[in-house]
């Protein structure tokens, strides 16, 4: 009962401060959309990011104050707030996003996620993500693309447009390369070679590196571990997550010409890139095995 009451309190506080932050954010976004002056738009973009970071800071304060969850973070030294990063992480729960925001808020640029188009319609947050230049993707299935090959081209064009914007400002491009949250059922259906992970998908990462490789400072390879098992957001708000381990490894960005260039056209390039990503996932799986206690 206490955990449910705590979850209700935290959820209520999040709803209140979300509305308080969203109102000025959407007003500034309207000005940004209407004004044609590049310098003014850049200044408004920085102001929008600052509002989002304030919202994340409020969430972090509530987690630290009201949940009792202990966070163990390693490898996060030397981060740059004005850098350009590609962030890759394993994906087990919606809690992962809150964890990433808590660890990196105001230490690297505001993270931008590639979101499904349907999330644009989430009340308040959908418009906020749009205002903050989060790219929305169709995420079409192979069957849909087979019926209409042009659908796949749409997502590539959306990625290209987003990366064009990101080159002009400090940014952290976030990608859950498994494409979906880990569950035992998905793991079994994939026949994944990893014990704690789904197979990584290389296409989106290769495309970002191809479009932004020379502008990216580093790859942040993040492993999130919940020793007590995969949690829900209600578990987090109710104080039912005893601890979280976050391991950050800063790695060099692969050479775009060698690894990312011609990814769509060249089978050998695809094979090299997938092999590189599989190596990251092997290291990540070993870290999960070591820290999960299972």
Secondary structure, 3 states (H helix, E strand, C coil): CHHHHHHHHHHHHHHHHHHHHHHHHHHHHHHHHHCCCHHHHHHHHHHHHHHHHHHHHHHHHHHHHHCCCEEEEECCCCCCCCCEEEEEECCCCCHHHHHHHHHHECCECCEEECEEHHHHHCCCHHHHHHHCCCCEECCCCHHHHHHCCHHHHHHHHHHHHHHHHHCCCCEEEEECCCCCCCCHHHHHHHCCCCCCCCCCCCHHHHHHHHHHHHHCCEEEEEEEECCCCCCCHHHHHCCCCCEEEEEEEEECCCCHHHHHCCCCCCHHHHHHHHHHHHHHHHHHHHHHHHHHCC
